[in-house]
Amino acid sequence: MFFSNFAESLRSKSSLSRRLIGVVTSILIGVVVTVSPVNAQDKTITIAVEGDPTRLDPHTHGLWLTYRVVYHIFEGLVQQDLSRDDVHIPPIIPALAESWDISADGKTYTFNLRQGVKFHDGTDWNAEAAKFNFDRLLDSNAPHFLETAVGGNGWWVGDIESYEASDSHTFVVHLKTPVSNFLQRLVNGGYGSAAMSSPTAIKKYGEDFGNNPVGTGPFKLTERVFGEKIVLEKNSDYWDPKRTPKYDRLIYQPIVDDAARELALISGGADIIASPTPDSYDYIKGKGFEIVSKSGPGLQALWLNMKDPKLEDVRVRQAMYMAIDREGLCTLLRLNECLPHYSIINRHGPGYDEGFIPYSYDPEKAKQLLADAGYPDGLDIRFEWGAGGAGAVGTKAFVEWVQRDWEKVGIRTELVSYDIGAYFGQMLKGMRDGTQVMTIGWGETSYIWLEFVITPDALPPNGYNSGYYDNPELGAVMKQVKTALTEEDMVSRLQQVAKIIADDVAWIPVYAYKLAFAVSPRIKGFVLAPENWQDLTLLEIVE
């Protein structure tokens, strides 16, 4: 459905109309969104998020939305320090390994494990538990090997030659080649992660472990009602007093509709909401709530199906790129809460060059390119997108904006939406026949995510290269990035990657978005670190 008088309607939208929209929405979807005022004496914090997380298995979760929950139940050998918002990239700090040693050739990591730690079910954390988890991801002969985890973790397990528990509290990992940011790979959590799960629980629950997660983290799962809530309770036996929660219970409430999520905050049903809409900021602040917003590492981009005959000619792909009005999108649709983006390299990632703009907005040139490619009357395409992802405020409006821009140059677009969990599952399988475009927000503070979406090694089902972009030159350069010995060399290689992708128009970057949350005055200590997940152990309830 196209926008009617789009810019004018956005400019004229008032706080009152926002309130009416929220009230009407809450009535319409009241059967699925239950909003109960927070008890001032209750030591519970409720956060309303953009969608329902997937399975709470750290090795197969697949979404930032889910990792926000997983992060609080599980831990890895190392972790990010998310207590700081004054850094460009969160530093790596000890977690279940209290220290580590790296061999002179950079190929062997010896982790000295923290002693006295137990999983939530009482199972001891030790080197055998670490090996058990690595076996689940790497050893196809292990009885608990999880084949579905391979695609979600190939970006780091593929570097490993071997591993062993050399004694009860020493775990050793041998790499095939030196990897300059191997520790960073152990903390990334956008798809699968290297977090440690209870061997006892995995043996007990098998493939249903994701519904019965047991880790060592500061919270443990006590209840889940799909589509309604996830309830975590404080782990009173947590090993780190600095991260032991100062409240008793953390509830995640999935509310896909933006206005209904804002209503939950205003009415007292939620203490924090993710992704408030930019045009509601003034109203929310006027009600006494804080808007916390900052530039994040994510970008919204379009995957193109490189196997589809309609997109075979690069001129068609160039036309699709040039037809999108990014400046208008960020100014009118997102009210300056995003920035036009033109490169595969994200703004918080190494190698980003703000001056790199391979193709500018030029709808007339786009029409000519389509005609030159044999489509003087335009063409019809199918564009699939997922609803309810982390940071996905206004995704429907975004895809409709792109649909409208493409329509102007003759690209007629059918939009097909999925629930975000099902959507990611389809991305891992690759685009369906007859689908030319998919979209998702992605990007992290490391370049690692690129390996998982653009390289030949990440072709489905081994990763999220859902558009079947198979360029050996690109794959070779990405391997050089991984083994770069200096930051200068890494940056140079990444900029080469950006040019290769732009020349092929295998991806269409559209905008870089800001992370945004609205926080109740009942809460203090919310820190928006430059990552797509947050440490909610830092929160406190104001009495």
C-alpha positions in Angstrom: 0.0 0.0 0.0 1.5 3.3 -1.0 1.7 6.4 1.1 -0.8 9.2 0.3 0.5 12.7 0.8 3.2 11.0 2.8 5.5 13.9 3.7 2.5 16.1 4.7 1.0 13.5 6.9 4.2 12.9 8.7 4.7 16.6 9.3 1.2 17.1 10.6 1.1 14.2 13.0 0.6 15.6 16.5 1.1 14.2 19.9 -2.6 14.0 20.3 -3.0 11.9 17.2 -0.2 9.6 18.4 -2.2 9.1 21.6 -5.3 8.3 19.7 -3.5 5.9 17.4 -2.0 4.2 20.5 -5.4 3.9 22.2 -7.1 2.5 19.1 -4.3 0.1 18.5 -4.4 -1.2 22.1 -8.1 -1.8 21.7 -7.7 -3.7 18.4 -4.9 -5.9 19.7 -5.8 -6.1 23.3 -6.3 -9.8 23.0 -2.5 -10.2 22.6 -1.1 -7.3 24.5 -1.8 -7.3 28.2 -0.7 -4.1 30.0 -0.7 -4.2 33.8 0.6 -1.2 35.9 3.9 -1.9 37.7 3.7 -2.2 41.5 6.0 0.4 43.0 7.0 -2.2 45.7 7.7 -4.9 43.1 11.3 -5.7 42.4 10.4 -6.5 38.8 11.5 -4.7 35.7 9.6 -5.1 32.5 11.0 -4.3 29.0 8.7 -4.3 26.0 10.5 -5.4 22.9 9.8 -5.4 19.2 8.9 -9.1 18.7 8.9 -12.5 20.2 12.4 -14.0 20.7 13.2 -17.4 19.1 14.5 -20.4 21.0 16.7 -19.5 23.9 19.6 -21.7 22.8 22.8 -19.7 22.6 24.1 -21.9 19.8 21.0 -21.5 17.5 19.1 -18.4 18.5 19.7 -16.5 15.2 18.5 -13.0 16.2 19.7 -9.9 18.1 16.2 -9.9 19.6 16.8 -13.3 21.1 20.4 -12.6 22.1 19.3 -9.8 24.3 17.7 -12.5 26.5 20.3 -15.2 25.9 23.0 -12.7 27.0 21.5 -12.6 30.5 21.2 -16.4 30.9 24.5 -17.6 29.5 28.1 -16.6 29.4 31.1 -17.5 27.3 34.8 -17.8 28.0 35.1 -14.0 27.5 32.5 -11.2 27.3 32.0 -7.6 26.2 32.0 -4.8 28.8 28.7 -3.2 28.1 28.8 -0.9 31.1 30.3 1.9 29.1 28.7 4.1 26.5 31.8 6.2 25.9 33.7 3.7 23.7 33.5 3.0 20.0 33.8 -0.7 20.5 33.1 -2.5 23.8 36.2 -4.0 25.3 36.7 -7.7 25.9 36.9 -8.7 29.5 37.1 -12.1 31.4 34.0 -14.2 32.0 34.1 -18.0 32.5 37.8 -17.8 31.7 39.5 -15.5 34.2 42.6 -15.2 32.0 44.1 -16.5 28.8 47.5 -16.9 27.1 48.2 -16.7 23.3 51.0 -18.5 21.7 53.7 -16.6 19.9 52.4 -17.8 16.5 48.9 -16.7 17.4 47.4 -20.1 16.8 46.9 -21.5 20.3 44.7 -19.9 23.0 45.0 -21.4 26.5 42.0 -20.4 28.7 42.4 -20.5 32.5 38.9 -21.2 33.7 37.2 -19.6 36.6 36.8 -22.0 39.5 33.8 -22.5 41.8 31.2 -21.5 39.2 28.1 -23.6 38.7 25.3 -23.8 36.1 21.8 -22.9 37.2 21.0 -26.6 37.7 24.1 -27.2 40.0 26.3 -28.7 37.3 30.0 -27.7 37.7 31.6 -25.4 35.2 35.0 -26.8 34.2 37.1 -27.7 31.2 35.0 -30.8 30.4 31.9 -28.6 30.3 33.7 -26.3 27.8 34.7 -29.3 25.7 31.2 -30.6 25.8 29.9 -27.3 24.4 32.5 -27.2 21.6 31.7 -30.8 20.7 28.1 -29.8 20.3 29.2 -27.3 17.6 32.2 -29.1 16.0 32.1 -32.8 16.5 29.6 -34.5 14.3 30.3 -37.8 16.0 29.4 -36.5 19.5 26.0 -37.8 20.6 24.8 -34.3 21.4 26.1 -32.7 18.2 23.6 -30.1 17.0 23.6 -29.9 13.2 21.3 -26.9 13.1 23.9 -24.9 15.0 26.5 -25.2 12.3 25.0 -22.5 10.1 24.7 -20.1 13.0 28.3 -20.5 14.2 30.3 -21.2 11.0 31.9 -17.8 11.2 34.0 -18.8 14.2 34.0 -22.6 14.5 35.5 -22.8 11.0 38.7 -21.3 12.4 39.3 -24.1 14.9 41.7 -27.0 14.2 41.3 -28.8 17.5 40.6 -28.2 21.2 41.1 -30.1 24.5 40.6 -30.0 28.2 44.2 -30.2 29.3 43.2 -30.4 33.0 40.0 -29.6 34.9 40.3 -25.9 34.7 42.4 -25.4 31.5 40.8 -25.4 28.1 43.0 -25.1 25.0 41.9 -24.1 21.5 44.2 -24.5 18.4 43.4 -22.4 15.3 44.1 -23.4 11.7 45.7 -20.0 11.1 46.2 -16.9 13.3 42.9 -14.9 13.6 43.5 -11.4 14.7 40.2 -10.9 16.4 39.5 -14.5 17.7 38.4 -13.2 21.1 36.0 -10.8 19.5 34.5 -13.8 17.7 33.8 -15.5 21.0 31.5 -12.7 22.1 29.5 -11.9 19.0 26.0 -13.0 19.4 23.9 -11.9 16.4 23.3 -15.4 15.0 24.8 -18.2 17.2 27.3 -17.7 20.0 30.1 -19.4 21.9 28.2 -19.2 25.2 28.3 -22.2 27.5 25.3 -24.4 28.3 24.8 -27.0 31.0 25.9 -30.4 29.8 23.4 -32.0 32.2 20.5 -29.9 30.8 21.5 -30.6 27.1 21.5 -34.3 27.8 18.2 -34.1 29.5 16.3 -31.9 27.1 18.1 -32.6 23.8 16.8 -30.5 20.9 14.2 -28.9 23.3 17.0 -27.3 25.3 16.1 -23.9 23.8 12.8 -24.1 25.7 14.6 -25.1 28.9 17.8 -23.0 28.8 20.4 -23.5 31.6 23.5 -21.4 31.8 25.8 -19.7 34.4 24.5 -16.1 33.9 23.1 -13.6 36.3 19.5 -14.6 35.4 17.7 -17.9 35.0 14.5 -18.6 33.1 11.5 -19.3 35.2 8.6 -18.9 32.8 7.9 -18.5 29.1 4.5 -17.9 27.4 5.2 -17.6 23.7 4.0 -14.4 22.3 3.3 -13.0 25.7 6.3 -12.9 28.1 9.7 -14.4 29.1 10.3 -14.2 32.9 13.9 -14.3 34.2 14.7 -14.4 37.9 17.9 -13.3 39.6 20.5 -15.9 40.0 21.3 -15.4 43.7 24.3 -17.7 43.4 25.9 -15.8 40.6 29.7 -15.7 40.8 30.3 -12.0 40.0 29.0 -9.6 42.7 29.5 -6.6 40.3 26.9 -8.0 37.9 24.5 -9.6 40.4 21.2 -8.0 39.7 19.9 -5.4 42.2 16.3 -6.5 41.5 14.5 -9.8 41.5 12.9 -10.3 38.2 13.3 -9.3 34.5 10.3 -9.7 32.1 10.5 -9.4 28.4 7.2 -8.6 26.8 7.0 -8.9 23.0 4.8 -6.1 21.4 5.3 -5.9 17.7 3.1 -2.8 17.1 5.1 0.4 17.8 2.1 2.4 19.1 1.0 -0.4 21.4 4.6 -0.7 22.8 4.6 3.1 23.5 1.2 2.7 25.2 2.6 0.0 27.5 5.3 2.5 28.7 2.9 5.5 29.1 0.3 3.4 31.0 2.9 1.9 33.4 2.8 -1.6 32.0 6.5 -1.5 31.0 9.5 0.2 32.5 11.6 0.3 29.3 10.6 0.0 25.6 12.8 -0.8 22.7 12.6 1.2 19.5 10.1 4.0 20.2 9.1 5.8 17.0 10.9 9.1 16.4 7.7 11.1 16.0 6.6 10.0 19.5 9.8 11.2 21.3 8.4 14.6 22.3 5.2 13.1 23.7 7.1 10.4 25.6 9.5 12.9 27.1 6.6 15.2 28.0 5.2 12.4 30.1 8.4 12.3 32.1 10.2 9.4 30.4 13.7 9.5 29.1 14.6 8.8 25.5 18.1 7.2 25.2 19.3 7.2 21.6 22.6 7.0 19.9 24.3 5.9 16.7 24.6 2.1 16.6 26.5 -0.4 14.5 23.4 -1.5 12.5 22.4 -0.8 9.0 19.4 -1.6 6.9 20.2 -3.2 3.6 18.6 -5.1 0.8 19.8 -8.6 -0.2 19.5 -9.2 -3.9 18.9 -12.7 -5.5 22.0 -13.1 -7.7 20.5 -16.3 -9.2 17.3 -14.7 -10.4 17.1 -14.0 -14.2 15.5 -10.6 -13.7 18.5 -9.4 -11.7 21.1 -11.0 -13.9 22.1 -7.7 -15.6 24.0 -5.5 -13.3 22.2 -2.4 -14.8 19.0 -3.6 -13.2 20.7 -3.8 -9.8 22.2 -0.4 -10.3 18.8 1.0 -11.1 17.4 -0.4 -7.9 20.2 1.1 -5.9 19.9 4.6 -7.6 16.1 4.8 -7.3 16.0 4.9 -3.5 15.8 8.4 -2.0 17.8 7.8 1.2 17.9 11.5 2.2 14.1 11.7 2.0 13.7 8.5 3.9 15.8 9.6 6.8 14.4 13.1 6.9 10.7 12.4 6.5 10.2 8.8 7.5 12.7 8.5 10.3 12.7 12.1 11.4 16.6 12.2 11.3 16.8 9.2 13.5 18.8 7.5 10.8 21.6 8.4 8.4 21.7 7.6 4.6 24.1 4.8 4.0 25.8 3.6 0.9 28.5 1.1 1.9 28.5 -2.5 3.0 30.8 -1.3 5.8 28.8 -0.1 8.8 29.5 3.1 10.7 30.8 1.5 13.9 32.9 -1.0 12.0 36.5 -0.8 11.0 37.1 0.4 7.4 34.1 2.7 7.2 34.6 5.6 4.7 31.9 8.2 4.9 32.9 9.6 1.5 32.3 6.3 -0.3 29.1 6.7 -2.3 29.2 4.5 -5.4 25.8 5.5 -6.8 23.8 8.6 -5.9 20.0 9.0 -6.0 19.1 9.5 -9.6 15.6 8.1 -10.6 16.0 9.3 -14.2 19.3 7.5 -14.7 17.6 4.4 -13.0 14.8 4.5 -15.7 17.4 4.6 -18.4 19.4 1.8 -17.0 16.3 -0.4 -16.9 15.5 0.4 -20.5 19.1 -0.3 -21.5 18.8 -3.7 -19.7 15.7 -4.6 -21.7 13.0 -3.4 -19.4 11.7 -0.2 -21.0 8.3 -0.9 -19.4 9.7 -1.9 -16.0 9.5 -5.2 -14.3 7.7 -7.0 -11.5 9.6 -8.3 -8.4 8.8 -9.9 -5.0 10.3 -8.3 -1.9 10.2 -10.3 1.4 10.7 -8.8 4.8 10.5 -9.8 8.5 8.3 -8.1 11.1 9.4 -7.7 14.7 13.2 -7.7 14.7 15.4 -5.9 17.2 15.7 -2.2 16.2 13.0 -2.7 13.6 10.9 0.3 14.3 9.1 1.3 11.1 10.2 -1.6 9.0 6.8 -1.8 7.3 7.0 1.9 6.5 10.6 1.4 5.2 9.7 -1.3 2.8 6.7 0.7 1.6 9.0 3.7 1.0 11.3 1.5 -1.1 8.3 0.1 -2.9 7.1 3.6 -3.7 10.5 4.8 -4.9 10.9 1.7 -7.2 7.4 2.2 -8.6 8.4 5.7 -9.8 11.1 4.1 -12.1 8.9 1.2 -13.2 9.8 -1.5 -10.7 6.5 -3.0 -9.5 6.9 -4.6 -6.1 4.9 -7.3 -4.3 5.6 -7.1 -0.6 5.5 -10.3 1.5 6.0 -10.3 5.3 7.0 -13.0 7.7 7.3 -13.2 11.5 10.9 -12.4 12.2 11.7 -15.9 13.5 10.4 -17.6 10.4 12.0 -15.0 8.2 15.5 -15.7 9.6 14.9 -19.4 9.1 14.1 -18.7 5.4 17.2 -16.5 5.1 19.3 -19.4 6.2 17.7 -21.6 3.5 18.3 -18.9 0.9 15.8 -16.9 -1.1 12.8 -18.7 -2.6 12.5 -19.1 -6.3 10.7 -16.0 -7.6 11.9 -13.8 -4.8 14.3 -11.1 -5.9 14.8 -9.1 -2.6 15.0 -9.6 1.1 15.9 -7.1 3.8 17.2 -7.1 7.4 19.0 -4.8 9.8 22.5 -6.1 10.5 25.9 -4.9 11.5 28.0 -5.2 14.6 31.1 -3.5 16.1 33.3 -6.1 14.5 33.5 -6.9 10.7 32.8 -10.5 11.6 29.2 -10.2 10.5 30.3 -9.6 6.9 31.8 -13.1 6.7 28.4 -14.5 7.6 26.4 -12.7 4.9 28.5 -12.0 1.8 31.2 -14.7 1.5 31.0 -18.0 -0.5 31.5 -19.8 2.8 28.2 -18.4 4.0 26.1 -19.6 1.1 22.9 -21.4 2.4 22.6 -23.4 4.6 26.0 -22.5 6.0 25.2 -18.8 6.6 23.0 -15.9 5.7 24.3 -15.2 2.2 20.7 -15.5 1.2 21.1 -14.0 -2.2 23.6 -16.6 -3.4 26.4 -14.0 -4.0 29.3 -16.3 -4.9 32.4 -14.2 -5.7 35.7 -16.0 -5.1 37.6 -12.7 -5.2 35.5 -11.3 -2.4 36.0 -14.5 -0.4 39.8 -14.3 -0.8 39.9 -10.7 0.3 37.8 -11.4 3.4 40.2 -14.2 4.4 43.0 -11.6 4.1 41.0 -9.3 6.4 40.8 -12.1 9.0 44.5 -12.7 9.1 45.6 -9.1 8.8 48.5 -8.3 11.1 47.9 -4.6 11.4 44.8 -2.4 11.6 46.0 -0.5 8.6 46.1 -3.6 6.5 42.7 -4.7 7.8 41.1 -1.4 7.0 42.6 -1.4 3.5 41.2 -4.8 2.8 37.8 -4.0 4.1 37.6 -0.9 1.9 38.5 -3.2 -1.0 35.6 -5.4 0.1 33.2 -2.4 0.0 34.3 -1.6 -3.6 33.8 -5.2 -4.8 30.3 -5.4 -3.4 29.4 -2.0 -4.8 30.7 -2.9 -8.3 28.7 -6.1 -8.3 25.7 -4.4 -6.6 25.2 -7.6 -4.6 23.7 -5.6 -1.7 21.9 -2.3 -1.5 22.7 -0.5 1.7 20.0 2.0 2.6 20.4 3.6 6.0 22.3 3.4 9.3 19.9 3.5 12.2 20.2 4.7 15.7 19.6 2.5 18.8 16.7 3.9 20.8 15.0 3.1 24.1 12.5 4.9 26.3 13.0 4.5 30.0 10.7 5.1 33.0 11.9 7.5 35.8 11.4 4.4 38.0 14.6 3.0 36.5 18.2 4.2 36.7 21.4 2.7 35.4 20.4 2.0 31.8 23.5 2.1 29.6 23.3 2.1 25.8 26.6 0.7 24.8 27.5 0.7 21.1 26.2 -2.8 20.4 22.8 -4.4 19.5 22.3 -5.9 23.0 22.5 -4.3 26.4 23.5 -5.4 29.9 20.4 -5.1 32.1 22.2 -6.2 35.2 23.2 -2.6 35.6 19.6 -1.4 36.2 18.3 -0.3 39.5 14.8 0.5 40.7 14.3 4.0 42.2 12.4 3.6 45.5 
